[in-house]
């Protein structure tokens, strides 16, 4: 058991050094958008165990020496979890209507709110989330909620949790976690969504690819999410943890936790406001894969 715990700790942090300097977690300079310039808001403090950062350089060096097998993600998922996890994608948002990529925290944190339809989707998500919680009631004693600090995700969390059945019980205030932010799309940010076509095919080939546009690689997203799960597992036990996030981010998390090749994440797309239980080490828990349909 001690060896297994040590393995999970090391695996969770092997590329944490790169995570710490990720553009998603560092303060951002002001940049032009389709709307206006916004000064970067301070990043919420990441509640990752301090010892993870202390071990990061050592583990990263060992991983770099070994290298991933044929483009696969080098970070293994945890074998067991002490908590039950659920993933919820935000409802339709203003950037969805504009058909643009919105991955910059300087824009996504204060703007790109839910549309009226998105608000309805978020509120409606309370019912399926309540049903999913009830289906595994014996596995948890309390509900914990974490959300991306992007406005559209925060609004979804508030509306969804407000409509949970009374039988679920009280839910503590939502904890904002930068690890759940939208995947950073580099120089493609603010461009039309069809430019996803330039990224997803590359993801299928190499978990470390930035697609040539400084996009946050699949493995880097897994890195920050593994740190989040490690922190939550250390702080909680026997809880139902609800994670409110974005399409690529929550799909990467579910695919990675399931034990499936995380490069395939884009084949398991979340709809706006969709709720899913995130089951560890069970690829059969994923929905039927849908091959990538390139946007036009």
Secondary structure as UniProt FT lines:
FT   HELIX           2..13
FT   TURN            14..15
FT   HELIX           16..20
FT   TURN            23..25
FT   HELIX           50..66
FT   HELIX           69..71
FT   STRAND          84..89
FT   HELIX           94..98
FT   HELIX           105..108
FT   TURN            109..110
FT   HELIX           116..135
FT   HELIX           137..139
FT   STRAND          142..147
FT   HELIX           151..162
FT   HELIX           166..168
FT   STRAND          175..176
FT   HELIX           178..180
FT   HELIX           186..188
FT   TURN            189..190
FT   HELIX           193..198
FT   HELIX           200..205
FT   TURN            207..208
FT   TURN            211..214
FT   HELIX           218..235
FT   STRAND          239..245
FT   HELIX           247..258
FT   HELIX           262..267
FT   TURN            272..273
FT   STRAND          275..278
FT   TURN            280..281
FT   HELIX           283..285
//
